[in-house]
Amino acid sequence: MGVITSKFPKLEDRGEMKERVLQAAGFIARGVGQTVEEALGRVGVSPQCGFASHAEGNLVAWGDMVEKLELVREVAEMIWPGEA
């Protein structure tokens, strides 16, 4: 799930990103008759798209990209401890 924007350097709130993933897992779970935990086994977290999604690129520097990818890892570890 692309819950981290790759378009702007400002880092998202970890707790909000975790909640968005859990809400989506709840939606998936209801749709297919699973538990939220089972649905979480079918999803992952990522940036919403590439860091240069158009010809001019985005206002995201190299260090910002690294921080965004570290944030993806941190959010994943919050949701799937020991599995990320």
N, C-alpha and C positions, 0 to 999 in steps of 0.2 A: 504494500500500500504506500503510495507516494504521499506521506504526511509531512515531509520536510520540503520547504520550497527551495528551489535552486536558483530562483530569480533575484533574490535580495539577500544581502549578507547578514541581516539581523537574525539571531538564533531564536528558534521557537522555544516555547516553554515545554520542558520535558514532561511534566505532569499532564499538560493539555494534549500532547501528542500521544501519550499512553492512553488517555481517556478516549481519544478519537479511534484508536485501534480497537479498544475494548468495545466501544459502541458498534463499530463495523462488525466485529466478531459476533456480537449479539444479534445483529441484523442477519448475518449469514446463518447463524445457528437456528434462528426462528424459521428461516426460509427452507432449510434442508432437514429440519428435525434433529439437530445435534445440540450438545451442550456448548456453552461458550468456550470451554477448554478444548473441546474437539475442533471447533471452528478455528481457534487460535493455532492449531496445528496445520492449518491450511493457508495461513497468511504470513506475511513478513512485512518489514518496514524498509523504506527506501526514500531517496529524494523523489520529488514528483516527476522529474525528467532530467535530461542532461544539463550540465552546467553552461552549455553554450547552445541553447535551443533555437537560435536564429543567427543570421549572418553577422550581426553586430555583437553578439554575445550578450552577457548579462553584467550587472554591476557587482560581480562577485570575484574577488581576487583569489589567488592561489591559497592563501592562508584561510580565507573564508570557506573555501571548498573543503579544506582539511577539517575545519571545525564542524562543518555540516555533516561530513561523513562520520566524525567522532560522535556527533549527536545521534546519528542513526544507530550507531553501535550502542550508545548509552540507553536509548529508548528500548532497543531490542533486549538488552540485558535486564531492564526493568520488567519487561513483559515475560521474557523466557529466561529466567535466571539460570546461569550455568550452561545454557544451550547456544547462546549467541556467539 
